[in-house]
Amino acid sequence: MESTKYIDRTKYIGMDVHKETVSIAVMNSTGKLVMESIIETKTATILQFIQGLRILGGGQSGSC
């Protein structure tokens, strides 16, 4: 019987939103900080950032 290793791609995202910028911290399911970023406060930029997390996380719909 083969064992299947489960990879938890869950990410927790904290966002500190200001008029000009958004500071973002991304943690994995164990609480380890995996990314920090400061981006401009524009819808397209925020959506692009989130889409990038989906690509890095395996591209599964409904999870980042």
C-alpha positions as CSV (number, residue, x, y, z in Angstrom):
1,M,0.0,0.0,0.0
2,E,1.4,3.3,-1.1
3,S,1.1,6.4,1.1
4,T,0.1,9.6,-0.5
5,K,1.7,12.8,0.9
6,Y,-0.8,15.6,1.3
7,I,0.6,19.1,0.5
8,D,-1.3,21.8,2.3
9,R,-1.3,24.9,0.1
10,T,-3.4,27.0,2.4
11,K,-2.2,30.6,2.8
12,Y,-3.3,33.3,5.1
13,I,-3.1,36.9,3.9
14,G,-3.0,40.0,6.0
15,M,-3.5,43.4,4.3
16,D,-2.9,46.8,5.8
17,V,-4.7,49.1,3.3
18,H,-3.8,52.8,3.0
19,K,-4.7,55.5,0.4
20,E,-1.6,55.0,-1.7
21,T,-0.3,51.5,-0.8
22,V,-1.3,48.1,0.5
23,S,1.2,46.2,2.8
24,I,0.7,42.5,2.4
25,A,2.0,39.6,4.5
26,V,1.4,35.9,3.5
27,M,1.8,33.0,5.9
28,N,1.5,29.3,5.2
29,S,-0.6,26.9,7.2
30,T,2.0,26.4,9.8
31,G,2.3,30.2,10.5
32,K,5.6,30.7,8.7
33,L,5.9,34.1,6.9
34,V,6.4,33.2,3.2
35,M,6.1,36.6,1.6
36,E,5.8,40.3,2.3
37,S,5.0,42.9,-0.3
38,I,4.0,46.6,-0.7
39,I,1.8,47.3,-3.7
40,E,-0.2,50.2,-5.0
41,T,-3.8,50.6,-4.0
42,K,-5.3,49.8,-7.4
43,T,-7.8,47.0,-8.1
44,A,-5.8,45.6,-11.0
45,T,-2.6,45.4,-8.9
46,I,-4.3,43.7,-6.0
47,L,-6.0,41.1,-8.3
48,Q,-2.7,40.5,-10.1
49,F,-1.0,39.8,-6.7
50,I,-3.7,37.4,-5.7
51,Q,-3.6,35.6,-9.0
52,G,0.2,35.2,-8.6
53,L,-0.4,33.5,-5.2
54,R,-2.8,31.0,-6.9
55,I,-0.2,30.2,-9.5
56,L,2.4,29.6,-6.8
57,G,0.0,27.6,-4.8
58,G,-0.8,25.1,-7.5
59,G,-3.5,27.0,-9.3
60,Q,-6.4,25.3,-7.6
61,S,-9.7,27.1,-7.9
62,G,-11.1,28.6,-4.7
63,S,-7.8,28.6,-2.8
64,C,-4.9,30.9,-2.7
